[in-house]
Amino acid sequence: MKKKVLILGSTGSIGTAALEVIANDPGSFEVYGLACRNNVDLLNEQIARFKPAGVCVFDEYQKDRVAAGRARIYTGIEGMKEMIRSDVDTVVNALPGSIGLEPTIEAIRCKKTLALANKESLVMGGRIIRGLVAEMGSALIPVDSEHSAIYQLLEGLPMKELRSIIITASGGPFRKHTKKALEKVNLEEAMNHPTWKMGQKITLDSATLMNKGLEVIEARWLFDLEPSRIKVLIHPESILHGIVELADNSLLAYMASPDMKIPIAYALNEKKRLPLPFAPLDLERVSKLTFYPPDRRRFPSVQLAYEALAAGDSALVVFNVSNEAAVQAFIDGKIKFTDIPGIVADAIEKHPAEPVVNDLETINLIASWTKEAAMHKITDIIGRK
Ligand SMILES: NC(=O)c1ccc[n+]([C@@H]2O[C@H](COP(=O)([O-])OP(=O)(O)OC[C@H]3O[C@@H](n4cnc5c(N)ncnc54)[C@H](OP(=O)(O)O)[C@@H]3O)[C@@H](O)[C@H]2O)c1
């Protein structure tokens, strides 16, 4: 029987890569549903090619542009949730940012296999998600390359043998920039990632290293590890994605080309590794692999993530939402690249802390507070220019 797959964010970087994986193995998968926001032209091409049973556009006004064919059309977050509740086996959550949280929770509640690229879900609602996965017995397989690496390395490993995990970061386009040079970088430069081709938000998060901060928090919830057992190393070649440090001082590492189709295929095939149609990793060509610790002075974002983890659950929501607001302000040309971590730090410092957050309503309240606080700070920064 073919697996029925729903792809949320089908027109994005992960969504299109997931469709490539599916197109490569038409005997195993059926595209059951697609969802996007703005790129209705590409959505229409995907509908014509994959003939899904349902499609969802986020905004009602886009509905008339959808060439749905036999597909039922849904809209908004409720539309995505309704599609999750329908007859699908696997949900690929490739939405960017906080909007991914509710679909993640819905997929777990409905016991669908969840291939989770949307790391922001785990950052904001990690405690709820962990609890629900345990309660429902659902499968949550990470798509983020570092977490897929660690997930694979931990398979079958007795937890008492695990000392810590290391996730790697390319260091982004500015890893050699001085602090002064970082103040002058523009959007185009920040979008020029050295090793990965990704959507706008994650590319900018990679440039600030905020992405690695988000991933430390993602790992904390995914693998149930204290933050002190999660480490970050800069590894510019992006070949070695994750390492586990074991009790006997040995290390196990996972290597792969920087191609998201590998972790996507692993998740879609529910932990099976099947042939993929591109050249294998050639270590002779890579020739050297380098590692060094992140520079906290130039890139404070990773440290901020550890501080948010220490402050408790509410700070994790604040970390994510204030970063989203700051990134948008940078895209809009309102603030400098180097203002982004300051806006996040300010919101974490000022927010009314709640160590344990167990429900979506509280998360939404904290998110609203944070948006306002971040907008205040951004207005302050603009006023000082
Ligand atoms: N890209 C990577 O290599 C990579 C690697 C690891 C993890 N991730 C994570 O995967 C997630 C997606 O990243 P991405 O790079 O694929 O992003 P992306 O290229 O920007 O794509 C985002 C997708 O989500 C859709 N979308 C945005 N807002 C939506 C909404 N409100 N309702 C419905 N659809 C919406 C977009 O639709 P339109 O384009 O039609 O507007 C697009 O299809 C992020 O959480 C990211 O951190 C990505």
The ligand as a MOL file (V3000), in Angstrom:
LIG
                    3D

  0  0  0     0  0            999 V3000
M  V30 BEGIN CTAB
M  V30 COUNTS 48 52 0 0 0
M  V30 BEGIN ATOM
M  V30 1 N 15.3750 24.5500 3.9160 0
M  V30 2 C 16.1240 23.7130 4.5840 0
M  V30 3 O 17.1280 23.2050 4.0850 0
M  V30 4 C 15.7780 23.3620 6.0200 0
M  V30 5 C 16.6190 22.5280 6.7370 0
M  V30 6 C 16.2610 22.1640 8.0320 0
M  V30 7 C 15.0870 22.6380 8.6000 0
M  V30 8 N 14.2990 23.4700 7.8650 0 CHG=1
M  V30 9 C 13.0710 23.9950 8.4830 0
M  V30 10 O 11.9590 23.6610 7.6440 0
M  V30 11 C 10.9600 24.6940 7.7230 0
M  V30 12 C 10.6930 25.1930 6.3210 0
M  V30 13 O 11.8750 25.7670 5.8030 0
M  V30 14 P 12.0430 26.0910 4.2500 0
M  V30 15 O 13.4580 26.5090 4.0870 0
M  V30 16 O 11.5380 24.9680 3.4320 0 CHG=-1
M  V30 17 O 11.0890 27.3590 4.1050 0
M  V30 18 P 10.5930 28.0700 2.7760 0
M  V30 19 O 11.4450 27.6890 1.6180 0
M  V30 20 O 10.4410 29.5070 3.0960 0
M  V30 21 O 9.1520 27.4160 2.5320 0
M  V30 22 C 8.0880 27.6240 3.3960 0
M  V30 23 C 6.8480 26.9410 2.8570 0
M  V30 24 O 5.7710 27.1550 3.7590 0
M  V30 25 C 4.7170 27.8480 3.0720 0
M  V30 26 N 4.0690 28.7450 4.0290 0
M  V30 27 C 4.5770 29.8290 4.6370 0
M  V30 28 N 3.6830 30.3520 5.4970 0
M  V30 29 C 2.5720 29.5840 5.3770 0
M  V30 30 C 1.2860 29.6390 5.9570 0
M  V30 31 N 0.9530 30.5870 6.8430 0
M  V30 32 N 0.3810 28.6910 5.5900 0
M  V30 33 C 0.6820 27.7340 4.6860 0
M  V30 34 N 1.8830 27.6450 4.0890 0
M  V30 35 C 2.8010 28.5630 4.4460 0
M  V30 36 C 5.3840 28.5590 1.9370 0
M  V30 37 O 4.4230 28.8620 0.9350 0
M  V30 38 P 4.6940 29.9510 -0.2300 0
M  V30 39 O 6.1110 29.8170 -0.6620 0
M  V30 40 O 3.7420 29.4940 -1.2650 0
M  V30 41 O 4.3900 31.2770 0.3300 0
M  V30 42 C 6.3860 27.5040 1.5190 0
M  V30 43 O 5.7360 26.4880 0.8090 0
M  V30 44 C 11.5340 25.7460 8.6800 0
M  V30 45 O 11.0810 25.5220 9.9670 0
M  V30 46 C 13.0360 25.5000 8.6300 0
M  V30 47 O 13.6990 25.9080 9.7980 0
M  V30 48 C 14.6030 23.8430 6.5970 0
M  V30 END ATOM
M  V30 BEGIN BOND
M  V30 1 1 1 2
M  V30 2 2 2 3
M  V30 3 1 2 4
M  V30 4 1 4 5
M  V30 5 2 4 48
M  V30 6 2 5 6
M  V30 7 1 6 7
M  V30 8 2 7 8
M  V30 9 1 8 9
M  V30 10 1 8 48
M  V30 11 1 9 10
M  V30 12 1 9 46
M  V30 13 1 10 11
M  V30 14 1 11 12
M  V30 15 1 11 44
M  V30 16 1 12 13
M  V30 17 1 13 14
M  V30 18 2 14 15
M  V30 19 1 14 16
M  V30 20 1 14 17
M  V30 21 1 17 18
M  V30 22 2 18 19
M  V30 23 1 18 20
M  V30 24 1 18 21
M  V30 25 1 21 22
M  V30 26 1 22 23
M  V30 27 1 23 24
M  V30 28 1 23 42
M  V30 29 1 24 25
M  V30 30 1 25 26
M  V30 31 1 25 36
M  V30 32 1 26 27
M  V30 33 1 26 35
M  V30 34 2 27 28
M  V30 35 1 28 29
M  V30 36 1 29 30
M  V30 37 2 29 35
M  V30 38 1 30 31
M  V30 39 2 30 32
M  V30 40 1 32 33
M  V30 41 2 33 34
M  V30 42 1 34 35
M  V30 43 1 36 37
M  V30 44 1 36 42
M  V30 45 1 37 38
M  V30 46 2 38 39
M  V30 47 1 38 40
M  V30 48 1 38 41
M  V30 49 1 42 43
M  V30 50 1 44 45
M  V30 51 1 44 46
M  V30 52 1 46 47
M  V30 END BOND
M  V30 END CTAB
M  END
